[in-house]
C-alpha cells in the first residue's frame, strides 16, 4: 500500500474511532419465530421471561411492534437495511440473498469504529456470496463455544458464552454492536418438554384460530419452553454487561423476527405471524423509562435507530422511521407514520408449482387490518399437493407440527372445518378485519355492507404508502420474486423455479 493511501486509511480510522466513541454499545437480541403474546410482560400466564420483562420494566415496552415480513430472511434483511422488503429485490424472498448494494447498519457502524459481531442465527437462511457479500451482514461470527442443549432439537450453541468471547475481543475504549440470535423457538420441538418442565397445559391460552385440546395445548407449551431458553441466554448476556460495568452504556433490544410457527401465524400477514415482542433499555437515551409505547413501529426502524443513537448519518435508502424520538418521549412529528405498520410477503418456501410465492401487502392500524393479496388464485399456505413443494410436504409454507397435523386430519370434521379453512384455504384479493370485535382476524369484512368506506380508505392508505416507497408491484418495474433463485435445500428433487418469461 502506498504511503498516501496508508495515511488516508489511518486518518479515516482515527476519525471513525473518535466519532463512534460518543455512541452507546448495542446488544440486539432476536429470537426465531416468537409472537407478541408470549412474554410475561405482554400477559402470557404460563411463560417465564424475566430478562424480557426486566428490559421492558426498566426501559420501554412496545405493544404495536410488527416485523416487515413474517419470514426469517426477509425480516432480517429489513432489520439490517432499514427498508421494507419490496425495496430489497432478491432479499424479499427467503432462501435467497441480500445484495451488497443495500447498506446495513452493521456495516456503517463498523466503518465508524464499532466492533460488530454476532452469534447463532444472524442473517439467514440463504447464500450471501451470490449477492456480493463475503461475511454475514450481522457481523463477525463468534461460535466457538457450545453447551449441552437443554432439550433435544435445540441448538447447542452457547450464545451468551460467545458474547463473552466477543466482549473479550473488543478493545477497552471501543464501542460494540452485537447480534445475539437464537434458533429457538424455531421448530422442531422435543415433544412433551412443556409438561416435563412443570408447566400445566390447563393454564395455556389457546388462540381461537386453533382447536382447544390436549394436542394443541402441549404443542404451545413446548414452544413456550423454547422461548424461555432464549430468554435465559439473554439474561446471561445482561449479567455479563453488569459485571463489566457496561450495562447502562448499552442500548439493549429484545425482539423476534416474526410470529409463532403455527398455522395462520408464521408466513401469514395476520397478527399471530407479524406482531412481535419488542423491549428496549437505554439509560443514556430513554426518557421516562417504564413507558408502554402504543405507537406503531416496524422492525426496519431499528437500523436508523442504531445509527442515530451512534451519531451516524442515516443513508437516504433507509426509509424506515427511527425510534429515537420515541425514546426521548418527544411529540411525534409525523403522526401518520406512527398510526400504522406495513407488512409484506413474497416467496416463503417455494411450495407452489414453479416456485411461485404468495405476494401480499398489509396495513395494520389500531382499529383494522387490511390485506391485499395480489395472486388470490394461488394457495396462500402452499399447495396441498406436496409434489410441487420444495419441502415435499402439503401446505409447505406452514412448518410440520402437531397443530398442523391435527387440523389437516380433521379438516372435514364439522368442529374444526372452519379453522382448517382459515389455516389452509384460498383467500380473496382483499381482507379486512375489525380488531376490537375480532382481535384474531377470523371474520373477513371485505365486501360487507356498511364496510365499503373503511375498506376503500384502508386500501388507499396502503397503496399510497407502497407508491411512496416505490413498491414495484404498485409503481411498476422489476418484480421478479417468483423467478429469483431458491438456495434452500430441496427435499423434492424434481422441484424447480420457473424461468422468467
C-alpha positions as CSV (number, residue, x, y, z in Angstrom):
1,X,0.0,0.0,0.0
2,X,1.4,3.4,-0.9
3,X,2.1,6.0,1.8
4,X,-0.7,8.4,0.7
5,X,-3.3,5.6,0.8
6,X,-2.0,4.4,4.1
7,X,-2.1,7.9,5.6
8,X,-5.7,8.3,4.3
9,X,-6.7,5.0,5.9
10,X,-5.2,6.0,9.2
11,X,-7.0,9.3,9.1
12,X,-10.2,7.6,8.3
13,X,-9.8,5.1,11.1
14,X,-8.8,7.8,13.6
15,X,-11.8,9.9,12.7
16,X,-14.1,6.9,12.8
17,X,-13.0,5.8,16.2
18,X,-13.5,9.3,17.6
19,X,-17.0,9.6,16.1
20,X,-18.0,6.2,17.5
21,X,-16.8,7.0,21.0
22,X,-19.8,9.1,21.7
23,X,-22.3,6.4,20.9
24,X,-23.7,3.6,23.1
25,X,-22.9,-0.1,22.9
26,X,-25.7,-2.1,21.2
27,X,-26.9,-5.5,22.2
28,X,-29.5,-6.8,19.8
29,X,-31.3,-10.0,20.9
30,X,-33.6,-11.7,18.4
31,X,-35.5,-15.0,18.8
32,X,-36.6,-17.0,15.9
33,X,-40.4,-17.3,15.5
34,X,-42.0,-15.8,18.6
35,X,-45.3,-13.9,18.6
36,X,-46.0,-10.8,20.6
37,X,-48.2,-12.5,23.2
38,X,-45.6,-14.9,24.5
39,X,-43.7,-13.0,27.2
40,X,-44.6,-12.4,30.8
41,X,-44.7,-8.6,30.4
42,X,-47.1,-9.0,27.5
43,X,-49.5,-11.0,29.6
44,X,-48.9,-14.7,29.0
45,X,-49.8,-16.5,32.2
46,X,-47.6,-19.6,31.7
47,X,-44.3,-18.4,30.3
48,X,-41.4,-17.0,32.4
49,X,-39.3,-14.4,30.6
50,X,-37.5,-12.4,33.4
51,X,-34.9,-10.9,31.0
52,X,-37.5,-9.5,28.6
53,X,-39.7,-8.3,31.5
54,X,-36.8,-6.5,33.1
55,X,-35.8,-4.7,29.9
56,X,-39.5,-3.7,29.4
57,X,-39.7,-2.6,33.0
58,X,-36.5,-0.6,33.0
59,X,-36.9,0.7,29.5
60,X,-39.8,0.7,27.0
61,X,-42.3,-1.9,26.1
62,X,-43.8,-1.6,22.6
63,X,-47.3,-3.1,22.2
64,X,-47.6,-2.4,18.5
65,X,-44.4,-3.6,17.0
66,X,-44.5,-5.5,13.7
67,X,-42.0,-7.4,11.6
68,X,-41.7,-6.2,8.0
69,X,-42.2,-9.8,6.7
70,X,-43.4,-12.9,8.6
71,X,-40.5,-15.0,7.2
72,X,-36.9,-15.2,8.5
73,X,-34.6,-14.0,5.8
74,X,-36.7,-11.1,4.5
75,X,-37.5,-9.9,8.1
76,X,-33.8,-9.9,9.0
77,X,-32.9,-8.2,5.7
78,X,-35.4,-5.4,6.6
79,X,-33.9,-5.1,10.1
80,X,-30.4,-4.8,8.8
81,X,-31.2,-2.4,5.9
82,X,-33.9,-0.2,7.4
83,X,-36.0,-0.8,4.3
84,X,-39.3,-2.7,3.5
85,X,-38.7,-5.9,1.6
86,X,-40.3,-4.7,-1.6
87,X,-37.3,-2.4,-2.0
88,X,-34.7,-5.2,-1.5
89,X,-35.0,-7.2,-4.7
90,X,-34.0,-10.8,-4.0
91,X,-33.9,-10.3,-0.3
92,X,-37.7,-10.1,-0.4
93,X,-37.6,-13.9,-0.6
94,X,-36.4,-16.5,2.0
95,X,-33.5,-18.8,0.9
96,X,-32.2,-16.0,-1.3
97,X,-29.5,-13.4,-0.8
98,X,-29.0,-9.8,0.4
99,X,-27.4,-7.8,-2.4
100,X,-24.3,-5.9,-1.2
101,X,-25.6,-2.6,-2.7
102,X,-28.1,-2.3,0.2
103,X,-26.3,-0.6,3.1
104,X,-26.7,-2.2,6.5
105,X,-26.5,-0.6,9.9
106,X,-23.8,-3.1,10.9
107,X,-21.5,-2.1,8.1
108,X,-22.0,1.6,8.8
109,X,-21.2,1.1,12.5
110,X,-18.1,-0.9,11.7
111,X,-16.9,1.9,9.4
112,X,-17.2,4.3,12.3
113,X,-15.1,2.2,14.6
114,X,-17.6,-0.1,16.3
115,X,-16.7,-3.7,16.9
116,X,-19.5,-5.7,15.2
117,X,-20.2,-9.3,15.7
118,X,-22.9,-12.0,16.1
119,X,-23.6,-15.4,17.4
120,X,-26.2,-18.0,16.5
121,X,-28.6,-17.1,13.7
122,X,-27.7,-13.8,12.0
123,X,-28.9,-13.1,8.5
124,X,-30.3,-16.4,7.4
125,X,-31.2,-18.6,5.5
126,X,-29.8,-18.1,2.1
127,X,-26.5,-17.6,0.2
128,X,-24.6,-14.3,0.6
129,X,-21.8,-14.8,-1.9
130,X,-24.1,-14.5,-4.9
131,X,-25.2,-11.1,-3.6
132,X,-21.6,-9.9,-3.4
133,X,-21.0,-10.4,0.3
134,X,-18.2,-12.4,1.9
135,X,-19.4,-12.0,5.5
136,X,-22.7,-12.4,7.3
137,X,-24.1,-8.8,7.5
138,X,-24.9,-9.4,11.2
139,X,-21.1,-9.1,11.8
140,X,-18.1,-11.2,12.6
141,X,-19.2,-14.7,13.7
142,X,-18.5,-15.9,17.3
143,X,-19.4,-19.5,17.5
144,X,-16.7,-21.5,19.2
145,X,-18.5,-22.1,22.5
146,X,-21.0,-24.8,22.7
147,X,-23.0,-26.3,25.6
148,X,-25.3,-29.3,26.3
149,X,-28.6,-28.3,24.8
150,X,-31.4,-28.1,27.4
151,X,-33.6,-30.4,25.3
152,X,-33.3,-32.4,22.1
153,X,-33.9,-30.5,18.9
154,X,-32.5,-27.3,20.5
155,X,-29.2,-25.8,19.2
156,X,-26.1,-26.5,21.4
157,X,-24.7,-23.0,20.8
158,X,-23.6,-21.2,23.9
159,X,-24.9,-17.9,22.8
160,X,-24.1,-15.9,25.9
161,X,-20.7,-17.6,26.1
162,X,-19.9,-16.5,22.6
163,X,-21.0,-13.0,23.5
164,X,-18.4,-13.1,26.3
165,X,-15.7,-14.1,23.8
166,X,-16.8,-11.1,21.7
167,X,-16.5,-8.8,24.6
168,X,-13.0,-10.1,25.3
169,X,-12.1,-9.3,21.7
170,X,-13.4,-5.8,22.0
171,X,-10.9,-3.0,22.7
172,X,-11.3,-1.3,26.1
173,X,-12.3,2.0,24.6
174,X,-14.2,0.6,21.6
175,X,-18.0,0.7,21.3
176,X,-19.6,-2.5,20.2
177,X,-22.7,-3.8,18.4
178,X,-23.6,-7.5,18.9
179,X,-26.3,-9.6,17.4
180,X,-27.4,-12.4,19.7
181,X,-29.7,-14.6,17.6
182,X,-31.0,-17.9,18.8
183,X,-32.6,-20.6,16.7
184,X,-35.2,-21.0,19.4
185,X,-38.3,-21.2,19.3
186,X,-38.0,-22.4,15.6
187,X,-39.3,-25.9,15.1
188,X,-38.9,-28.8,15.7
189,X,-39.6,-29.3,19.3
190,X,-38.9,-32.3,21.6
191,X,-42.5,-33.4,22.4
192,X,-43.6,-33.0,26.0
193,X,-40.9,-30.7,27.2
194,X,-43.5,-28.3,28.4
195,X,-45.1,-30.7,30.8
196,X,-41.8,-32.1,31.8
197,X,-40.7,-28.6,32.8
198,X,-43.6,-28.4,35.2
199,X,-46.0,-26.4,33.2
200,X,-49.7,-27.0,33.3
201,X,-51.5,-27.5,30.0
202,X,-54.7,-26.3,31.6
203,X,-53.2,-22.8,32.0
204,X,-52.3,-22.4,28.3
205,X,-54.1,-19.6,26.5
206,X,-55.2,-21.2,23.2
207,X,-55.9,-18.6,20.5
208,X,-59.3,-19.1,18.8
209,X,-57.6,-19.8,15.5
210,X,-56.6,-23.2,16.8
211,X,-58.6,-26.1,18.2
212,X,-58.5,-26.3,22.0
213,X,-57.4,-29.7,23.0
214,X,-54.6,-31.6,24.7
215,X,-52.5,-31.8,21.5
216,X,-52.6,-28.1,20.8
217,X,-52.0,-27.1,24.4
218,X,-48.9,-29.3,24.7
219,X,-47.7,-28.0,21.3
220,X,-47.9,-24.5,22.6
221,X,-46.2,-25.5,25.9
222,X,-43.3,-26.9,24.1
223,X,-43.0,-23.7,22.1
224,X,-43.1,-21.6,25.3
225,X,-40.2,-23.6,26.8
226,X,-38.1,-22.8,23.8
227,X,-38.8,-19.1,24.2
228,X,-37.7,-19.4,27.9
229,X,-34.4,-20.9,26.7
230,X,-33.8,-17.8,24.5
231,X,-34.7,-15.5,27.5
232,X,-32.2,-17.4,29.7
233,X,-29.4,-16.7,27.2
234,X,-30.4,-13.0,27.1
235,X,-30.3,-12.9,31.0
236,X,-26.8,-14.3,30.9
237,X,-25.7,-11.7,28.4
238,X,-27.2,-8.9,30.5
239,X,-25.3,-10.3,33.6
240,X,-22.1,-10.1,31.6
241,X,-22.7,-6.4,30.8
242,X,-23.4,-5.7,34.5
243,X,-20.3,-7.5,35.6
244,X,-18.2,-5.3,33.3
245,X,-19.9,-2.1,34.2
246,X,-21.2,-1.7,30.7
247,X,-25.0,-2.2,31.2
248,X,-26.0,1.5,31.5
249,X,-23.9,2.4,28.4
250,X,-25.6,-0.2,26.3
251,X,-28.7,0.1,24.1
252,X,-30.4,-3.3,24.6
253,X,-33.2,-4.5,22.2
254,X,-35.1,-7.8,22.6
255,X,-37.5,-8.9,19.9
256,X,-38.2,-11.7,17.4
257,X,-38.0,-11.9,13.6
258,X,-41.7,-12.8,13.3
259,X,-44.5,-14.8,14.8
260,X,-45.0,-18.3,16.1
261,X,-44.5,-21.4,13.8
262,X,-48.1,-22.4,13.8
263,X,-50.9,-22.4,11.2
264,X,-52.3,-18.9,10.3
265,X,-49.3,-17.4,12.0
266,X,-45.8,-17.5,10.6
267,X,-45.8,-16.9,6.8
268,X,-49.1,-15.0,7.0
269,X,-49.9,-11.3,7.5
270,X,-52.2,-11.9,10.5
271,X,-51.1,-10.7,13.9
272,X,-50.0,-14.1,15.0
273,X,-47.4,-14.0,12.3
274,X,-46.4,-10.3,12.3
275,X,-46.9,-8.8,15.7
276,X,-43.7,-9.3,17.7
277,X,-42.4,-8.6,21.2
278,X,-40.2,-5.5,21.5
279,X,-38.5,-4.1,24.6
280,X,-35.7,-1.5,24.7
281,X,-33.5,-0.3,27.5
282,X,-31.0,2.5,27.2
283,X,-30.5,4.7,30.3
284,X,-28.5,7.2,28.2
285,X,-31.2,7.7,25.7
286,X,-34.6,6.7,27.0
287,X,-36.6,9.4,28.9
288,X,-39.2,8.3,31.4
289,X,-38.4,4.6,31.4
290,X,-41.2,2.2,32.2
291,X,-43.5,3.5,29.5
292,X,-45.8,1.4,27.3
293,X,-45.5,2.6,23.7
294,X,-48.6,2.4,21.6
295,X,-47.1,4.0,18.5
296,X,-46.9,1.6,15.6
297,X,-43.4,0.6,14.6
298,X,-41.8,-1.8,12.1
299,X,-38.6,-3.6,13.0
300,X,-37.0,-2.0,10.0
301,X,-36.9,1.1,12.1
302,X,-34.2,-0.4,14.2
303,X,-31.4,0.3,11.6
304,X,-31.9,4.1,11.5
305,X,-32.4,4.0,15.3
306,X,-29.0,2.4,15.9
307,X,-27.3,4.8,13.5
308,X,-28.9,7.8,15.0
309,X,-28.1,6.7,18.5
310,X,-24.4,6.4,17.4
311,X,-24.4,9.8,15.9
312,X,-24.0,8.4,12.3
313,X,-25.9,9.9,9.4
314,X,-28.7,7.6,8.1
315,X,-28.4,7.0,4.4
316,X,-31.3,8.0,2.2
317,X,-32.0,4.5,1.2
318,X,-33.1,3.7,4.8
319,X,-36.7,4.9,4.5
320,X,-37.9,3.4,7.8
321,X,-38.6,5.7,10.8
322,X,-36.1,5.8,13.7
323,X,-37.4,5.2,17.2
324,X,-35.1,7.7,18.9
325,X,-37.9,10.3,19.0
326,X,-40.0,7.8,20.9
327,X,-37.0,7.1,23.2
328,X,-36.8,10.8,24.1
329,X,-40.6,11.0,24.6
330,X,-40.8,13.8,22.0
331,X,-44.1,14.6,20.3
332,X,-44.2,12.5,17.2
333,X,-43.6,14.9,14.3
334,X,-45.2,12.6,11.7
335,X,-48.3,11.3,13.4
336,X,-49.4,9.4,10.3
337,X,-46.2,7.4,10.3
338,X,-46.9,6.2,13.8
339,X,-50.5,5.2,13.3
340,X,-49.9,2.2,11.1
341,X,-47.4,-0.6,10.4
342,X,-46.9,-2.0,6.9
343,X,-46.1,-5.7,6.3
344,X,-45.4,-7.7,3.1
345,X,-44.9,-11.2,1.9
346,X,-43.4,-12.6,-1.3
347,X,-42.0,-16.2,-1.7
348,X,-41.6,-18.1,1.5
349,X,-40.5,-21.7,1.0
350,X,-41.4,-22.3,-2.7
351,X,-44.4,-24.5,-2.1
352,X,-46.4,-23.9,-5.3
353,X,-45.8,-25.1,-8.8
354,X,-42.9,-23.3,-10.5
355,X,-41.6,-21.9,-7.2
356,X,-44.3,-19.2,-7.1
357,X,-44.8,-17.1,-4.0
358,X,-47.9,-15.6,-2.4
359,X,-47.4,-11.8,-2.9
360,X,-49.4,-9.8,-0.5
361,X,-49.2,-6.5,1.5
362,X,-51.0,-5.3,4.6
363,X,-51.6,-2.2,6.7
364,X,-52.2,-2.6,10.4
365,X,-53.8,0.2,12.5
366,X,-55.3,0.3,16.0
367,X,-58.7,-0.5,14.5
368,X,-58.2,-2.5,11.4
369,X,-56.1,-5.0,9.5
370,X,-56.4,-4.7,5.7
371,X,-54.6,-7.2,3.5
372,X,-54.3,-7.1,-0.3
373,X,-53.5,-10.5,-2.0
374,X,-52.1,-9.9,-5.4
375,X,-52.5,-13.5,-6.6
376,X,-55.6,-14.9,-4.9
377,X,-55.8,-17.9,-7.2
378,X,-52.7,-19.3,-5.5
379,X,-52.7,-21.4,-2.3
380,X,-51.7,-19.0,0.5
381,X,-50.2,-21.7,2.7
382,X,-48.7,-23.7,-0.1
383,X,-50.3,-26.2,-2.3
384,X,-52.0,-29.3,-0.8
385,X,-50.0,-31.3,-3.4
386,X,-46.6,-32.0,-1.9
387,X,-45.1,-32.8,-5.3
388,X,-45.0,-29.1,-6.2
389,X,-43.3,-28.0,-2.9
390,X,-39.6,-27.7,-2.4
391,X,-40.1,-29.2,1.1
392,X,-42.2,-32.1,-0.3
393,X,-45.0,-31.6,2.3
394,X,-48.6,-30.4,1.9
395,X,-49.2,-26.7,2.7
396,X,-45.5,-26.3,2.9
397,X,-45.4,-22.7,3.9
398,X,-46.5,-24.0,7.4
399,X,-43.9,-25.9,9.3
400,X,-44.7,-29.5,10.2
401,X,-46.2,-29.6,13.7
402,X,-48.8,-31.4,15.9
403,X,-51.2,-28.5,15.5
404,X,-50.9,-28.5,11.7
405,X,-51.3,-32.3,11.6
406,X,-54.4,-32.2,13.7
407,X,-56.0,-29.6,11.6
408,X,-55.2,-31.5,8.4
409,X,-56.5,-34.7,9.8
410,X,-59.7,-33.1,11.0
411,X,-60.4,-30.7,8.1
412,X,-63.7,-32.4,7.3
413,X,-64.8,-32.6,10.9
414,X,-67.6,-30.0,11.5
415,X,-66.0,-28.9,14.7
416,X,-62.7,-27.9,13.0
417,X,-63.6,-27.3,9.3
418,X,-63.7,-23.6,9.7
419,X,-60.3,-23.4,11.5
420,X,-58.8,-25.7,8.9
421,X,-60.1,-23.5,6.1
422,X,-58.6,-20.4,7.8
423,X,-55.3,-22.2,8.0
424,X,-55.1,-23.8,4.6
425,X,-57.8,-22.4,2.3
426,X,-57.8,-20.0,-0.5
427,X,-58.2,-16.3,0.3
428,X,-59.8,-13.4,-1.6
429,X,-58.0,-10.5,-3.1
430,X,-59.0,-8.2,-0.2
431,X,-59.3,-8.9,3.5
432,X,-60.5,-6.5,6.2
433,X,-60.7,-7.2,9.9
434,X,-62.2,-5.1,12.7
435,X,-59.8,-5.7,15.6
436,X,-61.9,-4.6,18.6
437,X,-64.5,-7.3,18.0
438,X,-62.2,-9.7,16.1
439,X,-58.7,-9.5,17.5
440,X,-57.6,-12.8,16.0
441,X,-58.8,-11.8,12.5
442,X,-61.2,-14.6,11.8
443,X,-64.2,-12.8,10.1
444,X,-63.3,-11.1,6.9
445,X,-65.4,-8.0,6.4
446,X,-64.2,-7.1,2.9
447,X,-67.2,-6.6,0.7
448,X,-69.6,-6.4,3.6
449,X,-72.4,-3.9,3.5
450,X,-71.5,-0.9,5.5
451,X,-67.8,-1.5,5.3
452,X,-67.2,-0.2,1.8
453,X,-65.9,3.2,3.0
454,X,-63.4,1.7,5.5
455,X,-62.2,-0.8,3.0
456,X,-61.6,1.9,0.4
457,X,-59.8,4.1,2.9
458,X,-57.5,1.3,4.1
459,X,-56.8,0.3,0.5
460,X,-55.9,3.9,-0.3
461,X,-53.6,4.2,2.7
462,X,-51.8,1.0,1.9
463,X,-51.3,1.7,-1.8
464,X,-50.4,5.3,-1.1
465,X,-47.5,4.1,1.2
466,X,-46.5,1.4,-1.4
467,X,-46.4,4.1,-4.1
468,X,-44.4,6.5,-1.9
469,X,-41.8,3.8,-1.1
470,X,-41.7,2.6,-4.7
471,X,-43.1,-0.9,-4.5
472,X,-42.7,-2.5,-8.0
473,X,-46.0,-4.3,-7.6
474,X,-47.7,-0.9,-7.5
475,X,-45.5,1.5,-9.4
476,X,-44.1,-0.9,-12.0
477,X,-40.5,-2.0,-12.5
478,X,-38.7,-5.3,-11.7
479,X,-40.9,-7.6,-9.6
480,X,-39.1,-10.9,-10.1
481,X,-39.7,-12.5,-6.8
482,X,-41.4,-15.5,-8.5
483,X,-38.2,-16.1,-10.6
484,X,-35.3,-15.4,-8.3
485,X,-33.1,-18.4,-7.5
486,X,-34.0,-20.5,-4.5
487,X,-31.0,-21.5,-2.4
488,X,-32.7,-23.7,0.2
489,X,-32.4,-27.4,0.5
490,X,-34.9,-29.3,-1.7
491,X,-36.4,-32.5,-0.3
492,X,-38.4,-32.6,-3.6
493,X,-35.5,-33.1,-6.1
494,X,-37.8,-32.5,-9.1
495,X,-38.9,-29.1,-7.9
496,X,-37.6,-26.1,-9.8
497,X,-38.3,-22.4,-10.2
498,X,-39.9,-21.4,-13.5
499,X,-37.7,-19.3,-15.8
500,X,-38.7,-15.7,-16.2
501,X,-40.8,-15.4,-19.4
